[in-house]
Amino acid sequence: MTHCCLQIFSLPLFKNGCTKYPAHHCPADVLTGEKKGKMRIIGRVAGQMIETMYALLKTDAEVLSQVSPRAIPPAPILYDPEVHRSHRAGHYRPMKSSPPPNRIILLPKSP
């Protein structure tokens, strides 16, 4: 595993998702006293981790495809917890800069 992946696994965001089970997501079984539905939360957290790793690796692959063979490649993009906090606060900035969508303008009918 790369350093980037290990860094993602050690983040409090993912640790808290696996260790704290909200009561409404994981109701307790009356007979055994165990919480049921833990795998649902672990699956969600695993999906988030895979999505984050895929986005970082895809961005790095796109950058490397544009670098000439003899040039020194740039450093890989690492997960930044500060970017995550700003996204959670409502200041979302996508990783890929995409052009604004095309707008359709209706012109007045000419006689």
C-alpha positions in Angstrom: 0.0 0.0 0.0 1.2 3.5 -0.7 1.8 6.2 1.9 -1.3 8.0 0.6 -3.5 5.0 1.3 -2.1 4.5 4.8 -2.6 8.2 5.5 -6.3 7.9 4.6 -6.8 4.9 6.7 -5.4 6.7 9.8 -7.7 9.7 9.6 -10.2 10.4 12.4 -12.9 10.8 9.8 -12.8 7.1 9.0 -11.9 5.9 12.5 -14.9 7.6 14.0 -17.2 6.1 11.4 -16.1 2.6 12.3 -16.1 2.9 16.1 -19.1 5.1 16.8 -22.4 3.4 15.9 -25.4 5.7 16.1 -28.4 4.0 17.8 -30.7 4.7 14.8 -28.2 3.0 12.4 -27.3 0.0 14.6 -30.2 -1.1 16.8 -29.2 -3.5 19.6 -30.5 -7.1 19.4 -32.7 -7.8 22.5 -31.5 -11.4 22.9 -27.8 -11.0 22.5 -27.3 -7.3 23.3 -25.0 -6.9 20.2 -25.5 -4.1 17.8 -26.9 -5.2 14.5 -26.2 -3.5 11.2 -22.5 -2.6 11.9 -21.5 -3.9 8.5 -23.8 -1.4 6.8 -21.8 1.5 8.4 -18.4 -0.2 7.7 -19.5 -0.7 4.1 -20.3 3.0 3.8 -17.0 4.0 5.3 -15.1 1.6 3.0 -17.0 3.0 0.1 -15.9 6.5 1.1 -12.3 5.4 1.4 -12.3 3.7 -2.0 -13.9 6.7 -3.6 -11.3 9.1 -2.1 -8.4 6.8 -3.2 -9.8 6.4 -6.7 -10.2 10.2 -7.1 -6.6 10.8 -6.0 -5.2 8.0 -8.1 -7.2 9.1 -11.2 -6.0 12.7 -10.8 -2.4 11.5 -10.5 -2.8 9.3 -13.6 -4.1 12.2 -15.7 -1.2 14.4 -14.6 1.3 11.6 -15.4 -0.2 11.1 -18.8 0.6 14.7 -19.8 4.2 14.6 -18.6 6.9 13.8 -21.1 8.8 10.5 -20.6 12.1 12.1 -19.6 10.6 14.8 -17.4 10.5 14.5 -13.6 6.9 13.8 -12.6 5.2 16.1 -10.0 4.6 14.9 -6.5 1.4 12.9 -6.0 -1.7 14.6 -4.6 -2.3 13.6 -1.0 -5.4 13.7 1.0 -5.8 17.0 2.8 -8.0 17.0 5.9 -8.3 20.8 5.7 -10.0 20.5 2.2 -12.3 17.9 3.7 -13.3 20.3 6.5 -14.0 23.1 4.0 -16.1 20.8 1.9 -18.1 19.8 5.0 -18.5 23.5 5.8 -20.2 24.1 2.5 -17.2 25.3 0.4 -17.1 22.5 -2.0 -14.5 22.7 -4.8 -14.4 19.7 -7.2 -11.1 18.0 -7.9 -11.6 18.3 -11.7 -12.2 21.8 -13.1 -14.9 21.4 -15.6 -16.2 24.1 -17.8 -19.6 25.7 -17.0 -22.5 23.9 -18.7 -23.7 25.3 -22.0 -26.6 27.7 -21.7 -29.4 27.7 -24.2 -30.5 31.2 -25.1 -33.8 31.6 -26.9 -33.7 34.5 -29.3 -36.8 36.5 -30.1 -38.5 35.5 -33.3 -37.8 37.8 -36.2 -40.7 38.7 -38.5 
